Amino acid sequence: MASGVETAVECWIAQIDEALTDLHLTSLGRLNAVTQILANYKRLTGKEHLQRRTRSGQCSMVSEAVRSTGNWPLTTDH
């Protein structure tokens, strides 16, 4: 079962990566593509409302990255 979960997660991450690196899309197009991938995930899993992480648990990568720099950290190792 863990292998199936890993395969599914890798598939969604690959779709997101493809959307974010598609040079034919504008910034808004990339955002829309990722939004569509997320909507598809929610539809397929029945998770219309994703549970957010709390401060007492694991912190959100996005919140922590933005809080520390004021911007989302971009890597340049592509």
VEXMARSE-571238 format. One record per residue (C-alpha): residue in three letters; x, y, z; chain. Coordinates in nm, 2 decimals. Example, Ala and Ser with C-alpha at 12.3 -4.5 7.8 and 13.67 -1.06 7.14 Angstrom:
<site zamar="ALA" x="1.23" y="-0.45" z="0.78" rovo="A"/>
<site zamar="SER" x="1.37" y="-0.11" z="0.71" rovo="A"/>
//
This chain:
<site zamar="MET" x="0.00" y="0.00" z="0.00" rovo="A"/>
<site zamar="ALA" x="0.28" y="0.24" z="0.08" rovo="A"/>
<site zamar="SER" x="0.42" y="0.19" z="-0.26" rovo="A"/>
<site zamar="GLY" x="0.09" y="0.29" z="-0.42" rovo="A"/>
<site zamar="VAL" x="0.07" y="0.60" z="-0.20" rovo="A"/>
<site zamar="GLU" x="0.43" y="0.69" z="-0.30" rovo="A"/>
<site zamar="THR" x="0.35" y="0.64" z="-0.67" rovo="A"/>
<site zamar="ALA" x="0.04" y="0.86" z="-0.64" rovo="A"/>
<site zamar="VAL" x="0.22" y="1.14" z="-0.46" rovo="A"/>
<site zamar="GLU" x="0.51" y="1.13" z="-0.71" rovo="A"/>
<site zamar="CYS" x="0.25" y="1.15" z="-0.99" rovo="A"/>
<site zamar="TRP" x="0.09" y="1.47" z="-0.84" rovo="A"/>
<site zamar="ILE" x="0.43" y="1.62" z="-0.77" rovo="A"/>
<site zamar="ALA" x="0.55" y="1.55" z="-1.12" rovo="A"/>
<site zamar="GLN" x="0.23" y="1.72" z="-1.26" rovo="A"/>
<site zamar="ILE" x="0.29" y="2.03" z="-1.04" rovo="A"/>
<site zamar="ASP" x="0.66" y="2.04" z="-1.14" rovo="A"/>
<site zamar="GLU" x="0.56" y="2.02" z="-1.51" rovo="A"/>
<site zamar="ALA" x="0.30" y="2.30" z="-1.46" rovo="A"/>
<site zamar="LEU" x="0.55" y="2.52" z="-1.28" rovo="A"/>
<site zamar="THR" x="0.83" y="2.47" z="-1.54" rovo="A"/>
<site zamar="ASP" x="0.62" y="2.50" z="-1.86" rovo="A"/>
<site zamar="LEU" x="0.77" y="2.79" z="-2.04" rovo="A"/>
<site zamar="HIS" x="0.47" y="2.82" z="-2.26" rovo="A"/>
<site zamar="LEU" x="0.25" y="2.93" z="-1.97" rovo="A"/>
<site zamar="THR" x="0.24" y="3.27" z="-1.81" rovo="A"/>
<site zamar="SER" x="0.27" y="3.31" z="-1.44" rovo="A"/>
<site zamar="LEU" x="-0.10" y="3.31" z="-1.41" rovo="A"/>
<site zamar="GLY" x="-0.12" y="3.01" z="-1.64" rovo="A"/>
<site zamar="ARG" x="0.11" y="2.82" z="-1.41" rovo="A"/>
<site zamar="LEU" x="-0.09" y="2.91" z="-1.11" rovo="A"/>
<site zamar="ASN" x="-0.41" y="2.80" z="-1.28" rovo="A"/>
<site zamar="ALA" x="-0.25" y="2.47" z="-1.38" rovo="A"/>
<site zamar="VAL" x="-0.15" y="2.40" z="-1.02" rovo="A"/>
<site zamar="THR" x="-0.49" y="2.50" z="-0.90" rovo="A"/>
<site zamar="GLN" x="-0.64" y="2.25" z="-1.15" rovo="A"/>
<site zamar="ILE" x="-0.41" y="1.97" z="-1.03" rovo="A"/>
<site zamar="LEU" x="-0.51" y="2.05" z="-0.67" rovo="A"/>
<site zamar="ALA" x="-0.88" y="2.04" z="-0.76" rovo="A"/>
<site zamar="ASN" x="-0.83" y="1.71" z="-0.94" rovo="A"/>
<site zamar="TYR" x="-0.66" y="1.57" z="-0.63" rovo="A"/>
<site zamar="LYS" x="-0.94" y="1.68" z="-0.41" rovo="A"/>
<site zamar="ARG" x="-1.20" y="1.54" z="-0.64" rovo="A"/>
<site zamar="LEU" x="-1.03" y="1.20" z="-0.67" rovo="A"/>
<site zamar="THR" x="-0.96" y="1.16" z="-0.30" rovo="A"/>
<site zamar="GLY" x="-1.29" y="1.32" z="-0.18" rovo="A"/>
<site zamar="LYS" x="-1.09" y="1.57" z="0.03" rovo="A"/>
<site zamar="GLU" x="-1.27" y="1.89" z="-0.06" rovo="A"/>
<site zamar="HIS" x="-1.12" y="2.06" z="0.25" rovo="A"/>
<site zamar="LEU" x="-0.76" y="1.99" z="0.33" rovo="A"/>
<site zamar="GLN" x="-0.66" y="2.01" z="0.69" rovo="A"/>
<site zamar="ARG" x="-0.41" y="2.28" z="0.76" rovo="A"/>
<site zamar="ARG" x="-0.11" y="2.22" z="0.98" rovo="A"/>
<site zamar="THR" x="-0.11" y="2.39" z="1.31" rovo="A"/>
<site zamar="ARG" x="0.17" y="2.57" z="1.49" rovo="A"/>
<site zamar="SER" x="0.19" y="2.30" z="1.76" rovo="A"/>
<site zamar="GLY" x="0.24" y="2.04" z="1.49" rovo="A"/>
<site zamar="GLN" x="0.46" y="2.06" z="1.18" rovo="A"/>
<site zamar="CYS" x="0.49" y="2.41" z="1.04" rovo="A"/>
<site zamar="SER" x="0.39" y="2.49" z="0.69" rovo="A"/>
<site zamar="MET" x="0.69" y="2.52" z="0.46" rovo="A"/>
<site zamar="VAL" x="0.53" y="2.81" z="0.27" rovo="A"/>
<site zamar="SER" x="0.45" y="3.01" z="0.58" rovo="A"/>
<site zamar="GLU" x="0.79" y="2.96" z="0.73" rovo="A"/>
<site zamar="ALA" x="0.98" y="3.04" z="0.41" rovo="A"/>
<site zamar="VAL" x="0.78" y="3.35" z="0.35" rovo="A"/>
<site zamar="ARG" x="0.80" y="3.47" z="0.71" rovo="A"/>
<site zamar="SER" x="1.18" y="3.43" z="0.72" rovo="A"/>
<site zamar="THR" x="1.25" y="3.61" z="0.39" rovo="A"/>
<site zamar="GLY" x="0.93" y="3.80" z="0.29" rovo="A"/>
<site zamar="ASN" x="0.94" y="3.60" z="-0.03" rovo="A"/>
<site zamar="TRP" x="0.91" y="3.24" z="-0.14" rovo="A"/>
<site zamar="PRO" x="1.27" y="3.12" z="-0.18" rovo="A"/>
<site zamar="LEU" x="1.35" y="3.03" z="-0.53" rovo="A"/>
<site zamar="THR" x="1.62" y="2.78" z="-0.61" rovo="A"/>
<site zamar="THR" x="1.84" y="2.83" z="-0.92" rovo="A"/>
<site zamar="ASP" x="1.97" y="2.47" z="-0.95" rovo="A"/>
<site zamar="HIS" x="1.76" y="2.38" z="-1.26" rovo="A"/>
//
